[in-house]
Amino acid sequence: MTPRISVALGTRNGAAYLADQLGSVLAQSTAVDEVVLSDDDSSDDTVALAERLIATHRDRGGRTELRVLRNSPALGVTANFEQALRAATGDLIALCDQDDVWRSDRIAAAVARFEADPDLQLVASDARLVDAQGEPLPHTLFDTLGVDAALRARFAGGGATDEMLKRNILTGATMMVRRELVELAVPFPASWVHDEWLGIVAAASGGALILEEPLIDYRQHGANEIGVTKLSLDGKLGRLRQPRTNRDARLLSRADDLHARAGGFADAAFVAATAEKLEHERVRSALPAARPARIAPVLREARTGRYSRYGLGAQDILRDLVQPV
């Protein structure tokens, strides 16, 4: 049976680029049945523009339906996408930003993978990074995230949960998910961004797949709700000078929420790993303010291996030793 395809589109003052994005959605080689537009208190004509574009599409024989949800006040990006995903009626749901452009086979490429693997919960892909005018930038999305062939091989070879417990490598704008994943994942914890949460729930509950093809143009224009950058050496050094308190608190909150929820979608081994990750973040959050006093506890934690199992290894060790409070 042909799956019903929904698109969960989160918008906020997106009229500048929405025509390009919706145009690419409506031109897919595999037709989209429904667009759920969840608008986060836009002050421009984002919603009216979407309604005109869909109406013109239907006048020309297209079948795509539009459902509009309006928020006032704004919910924020994670809650806005959760709302759109909950409202979508498709068997498969593609996440959609307001300012990107899809390759014409984006839907078809993901659907083919879901049809080949009934247990698969999520498909994500690489993306071309483009500037505000749509011109390609020097790096792809995976370049900026460090998602290389070796990492993709580990991910595909049963190591998806191991990778996702270290850091998020999946981007919402490139995702398609099963409805069952949304039902497992909701409500989204406030400490997690929507795509990070969907990614780790998928990895732990049934499987996530990375496609190396860049299936969308991911626009970087300085006003993205969530964008990406490839850090220079100065940028990496700059992170070492940033205060650590807020970041540590955020990582601890995320680990706490993950452990509390893991039993609802994962096996005992994953739940145990989340307990270890939570303990790791507790140790990091409790490090002394004075840098010399951190040396001994950081070295003790390093000997457990948790810096590498649940983070970026030597990079996180260095941050914990040198970042200011």
WOPE-V430011 format. One record per residue. N is the residue number from 0. RES is the residue in one letter. PSI is psi in radians with two decimals (* if undefined). D_CENTER is the distance of its C-alpha to the mean C-alpha in Angstrom with 2 decimals. Layout:
n:res:psi:d_center
N:RES:PSI:D_CENTER
N:RES:PSI:D_CENTER
This chain:
n:res:psi:d_center
0:M:2.37:28.78
1:T:2.22:26.47
2:P:2.59:23.17
3:R:2.31:22.49
4:I:2.16:19.50
5:S:2.72:17.67
6:V:2.17:15.30
7:A:1.87:13.37
8:L:2.03:13.82
9:G:2.25:13.13
10:T:2.68:15.86
11:R:1.92:17.73
12:N:0.96:20.70
13:G:0.24:19.34
14:A:-0.47:22.73
15:A:-0.60:23.02
16:Y:-0.06:20.60
17:L:-0.59:20.18
18:A:-0.72:23.14
19:D:-0.79:21.69
20:Q:-0.90:18.37
21:L:-0.61:20.15
22:G:-0.72:22.84
23:S:-0.54:20.59
24:V:-0.78:19.22
25:L:-0.27:22.85
26:A:0.25:24.06
27:Q:2.53:22.09
28:S:-0.49:24.42
29:T:2.04:23.28
30:A:2.52:23.78
31:V:2.32:21.34
32:D:-0.54:23.12
33:E:2.39:21.36
34:V:2.11:19.23
35:V:1.92:18.27
36:L:1.98:18.06
37:S:1.89:17.16
38:D:2.22:18.69
39:D:1.20:18.35
40:D:0.82:21.98
41:S:2.54:22.35
42:S:0.02:25.72
43:D:-2.86:26.00
44:D:0.64:26.62
45:T:-0.92:23.07
46:V:-0.77:23.93
47:A:-0.69:27.37
48:L:-0.79:26.17
49:A:-0.74:23.79
50:E:-0.69:26.74
51:R:-0.76:29.06
52:L:-0.74:26.89
53:I:-0.69:26.46
54:A:-0.74:30.16
55:T:-0.72:31.24
56:H:-0.77:29.19
57:R:-0.61:30.89
58:D:-0.49:34.25
59:R:0.20:33.95
60:G:0.01:33.45
61:G:2.75:29.67
62:R:-0.06:28.54
63:T:2.24:25.15
64:E:2.72:25.27
65:L:2.25:23.68
66:R:2.30:22.93
67:V:2.26:22.47
68:L:2.27:21.41
69:R:2.31:22.46
70:N:2.28:21.63
71:S:1.93:24.22
72:P:3.05:23.52
73:A:2.53:19.86
74:L:-0.42:17.46
75:G:2.76:14.70
76:V:-0.75:11.27
77:T:-0.85:9.86
78:A:-0.57:13.24
79:N:-0.77:13.63
80:F:-0.64:10.83
81:E:-0.74:12.18
82:Q:-0.78:15.52
83:A:-0.74:14.83
84:L:-0.70:13.47
85:R:-0.65:16.50
86:A:-0.36:18.83
87:A:2.46:17.96
88:T:0.03:20.79
89:G:2.75:19.64
90:D:-0.62:19.64
91:L:2.43:16.55
92:I:2.12:13.98
93:A:2.30:12.05
94:L:2.55:9.45
95:C:2.16:11.11
96:D:2.87:11.31
97:Q:-0.22:14.95
98:D:0.24:15.75
99:D:-3.11:14.72
100:V:2.30:17.01
101:W:2.51:16.59
102:R:2.59:18.87
103:S:-0.36:21.41
104:D:0.34:20.52
105:R:-0.86:16.75
106:I:-0.81:17.40
107:A:-0.72:20.32
108:A:-0.72:18.67
109:A:-0.75:16.04
110:V:-0.71:18.78
111:A:-0.67:21.09
112:R:-0.70:18.93
113:F:-0.69:18.65
114:E:-0.51:22.38
115:A:-0.35:23.18
116:D:1.72:21.53
117:P:-0.35:21.96
118:D:-0.21:20.11
119:L:2.33:16.83
120:Q:-0.46:14.04
121:L:2.42:11.06
122:V:2.26:11.33
123:A:2.85:9.08
124:S:3.04:11.06
125:D:2.98:12.09
126:A:2.54:12.80
127:R:2.30:15.90
128:L:2.28:15.62
129:V:2.77:18.30
130:D:-3.03:20.11
131:A:-0.50:21.05
132:Q:0.02:23.72
133:G:0.19:21.62
134:E:2.40:23.24
135:P:2.44:21.47
136:L:2.92:20.62
137:P:-0.40:21.73
138:H:2.66:18.49
139:T:3.00:15.73
140:L:-0.81:12.03
141:F:-0.57:12.77
142:D:-0.83:15.84
143:T:-0.52:14.21
144:L:-0.10:11.92
145:G:0.51:15.01
146:V:1.63:13.94
147:D:-3.07:17.55
148:A:-0.66:19.69
149:A:-0.73:20.54
150:L:-0.75:17.06
151:R:-0.66:16.36
152:A:-0.74:19.74
153:R:-0.74:19.05
154:F:-0.81:15.86
155:A:-0.40:17.97
156:G:0.42:20.96
157:G:0.08:19.91
158:G:0.35:18.10
159:A:-0.77:14.51
160:T:-0.66:14.89
161:D:-0.76:16.71
162:E:-0.72:14.06
163:M:-0.41:11.25
164:L:-0.33:13.94
165:K:-0.84:14.37
166:R:2.81:11.02
167:N:2.36:7.35
168:I:0.15:7.64
169:L:2.42:5.01
170:T:2.27:3.56
171:G:-0.67:3.72
172:A:-0.31:7.18
173:T:0.04:8.20
174:M:2.53:7.66
175:M:2.44:10.82
176:V:2.75:11.56
177:R:2.65:14.95
178:R:-0.64:16.36
179:E:-0.58:17.31
180:L:-0.75:13.83
181:V:-0.76:13.41
182:E:-0.61:16.88
183:L:-0.64:16.16
184:A:-0.49:13.12
185:V:2.60:14.80
186:P:2.58:15.59
187:F:2.28:12.36
188:P:2.47:13.71
189:A:-0.39:14.15
190:S:-0.18:13.42
191:W:2.53:9.72
192:V:2.59:6.89
193:H:-0.75:6.06
194:D:-0.59:2.62
195:E:-0.73:4.49
196:W:-0.79:7.36
197:L:-0.69:7.11
198:G:-0.81:6.66
199:I:-0.59:9.59
200:V:-0.73:11.52
201:A:-0.80:11.53
202:A:-0.65:12.66
203:A:-0.34:15.28
204:S:-0.33:16.51
205:G:-0.48:17.17
206:G:2.49:15.13
207:A:2.53:12.17
208:L:2.42:13.28
209:I:2.15:12.45
210:L:2.28:14.55
211:E:-0.23:15.93
212:E:2.45:17.01
213:P:1.77:15.44
214:L:-0.11:15.17
215:I:2.80:14.27
216:D:2.06:15.55
217:Y:1.82:12.93
218:R:2.29:15.31
219:Q:1.97:15.80
220:H:0.17:18.50
221:G:-0.23:18.55
222:A:0.33:17.55
223:N:2.47:13.82
224:E:-0.79:12.09
225:I:2.10:9.46
226:G:-3.03:10.87
227:V:2.65:11.51
228:T:2.61:14.91
229:K:1.97:16.97
230:L:2.37:19.11
231:S:3.08:22.84
232:L:-0.72:25.16
233:D:-0.67:26.00
234:G:-0.71:22.39
235:K:-0.72:22.04
236:L:-0.61:25.39
237:G:-0.62:24.42
238:R:-0.58:21.73
239:L:-0.31:24.61
240:R:-0.07:26.50
241:Q:2.52:23.94
242:P:2.56:24.79
243:R:-0.26:23.16
244:T:-0.90:23.93
245:N:-0.71:21.05
246:R:-0.77:18.46
247:D:-0.70:20.30
248:A:-0.69:20.49
249:R:-0.78:16.75
250:L:-0.65:16.21
251:L:-0.76:19.12
252:S:-0.73:17.92
253:R:-0.77:14.58
254:A:-0.66:16.77
255:D:-0.83:19.24
256:D:-0.69:17.01
257:L:-0.82:15.57
258:H:-0.70:19.19
259:A:-0.53:20.49
260:R:-0.28:18.28
261:A:-0.60:18.17
262:G:-0.32:21.56
263:G:-0.20:20.42
264:F:0.02:18.28
265:A:2.92:19.26
266:D:3.07:22.54
267:A:-0.59:24.78
268:A:-0.72:23.85
269:F:-0.70:20.19
270:V:-0.72:21.44
271:A:-0.67:23.85
272:A:-0.65:21.27
273:T:-0.55:19.33
274:A:-0.70:22.78
275:E:-0.72:23.32
276:K:-0.71:20.07
277:L:-0.75:21.09
278:E:-0.69:24.51
279:H:-0.80:23.21
280:E:-0.52:21.42
281:R:-0.75:24.61
282:V:-0.79:26.68
283:R:-0.72:24.67
284:S:-0.43:24.78
285:A:0.08:28.52
286:L:2.53:29.45
287:P:2.74:32.43
288:A:-0.67:32.30
289:A:2.23:34.91
290:R:-0.79:33.59
291:P:-0.58:36.63
292:A:-0.22:36.23
293:R:-0.34:32.70
294:I:-0.87:33.98
295:A:-0.87:35.37
296:P:-0.58:32.51
297:V:-0.75:29.92
298:L:-0.68:32.14
299:R:-0.77:32.61
300:E:-0.63:28.88
301:A:-0.63:28.53
302:R:-0.36:31.21
303:T:-0.33:29.19
304:G:0.01:26.63
305:R:-0.42:23.73
306:Y:-0.64:22.62
307:S:-0.63:21.90
308:R:-0.57:20.71
309:Y:0.34:18.18
310:G:-2.67:17.46
311:L:0.40:18.50
312:G:-2.16:22.16
313:A:-0.58:24.67
314:Q:-0.75:22.30
315:D:-0.62:21.59
316:I:-0.82:25.30
317:L:-0.77:26.28
318:R:-0.76:24.07
319:D:-0.49:25.61
320:L:-0.59:29.04
321:V:-0.35:29.04
322:Q:2.51:26.67
323:P:2.85:28.62
324:V:*:28.22
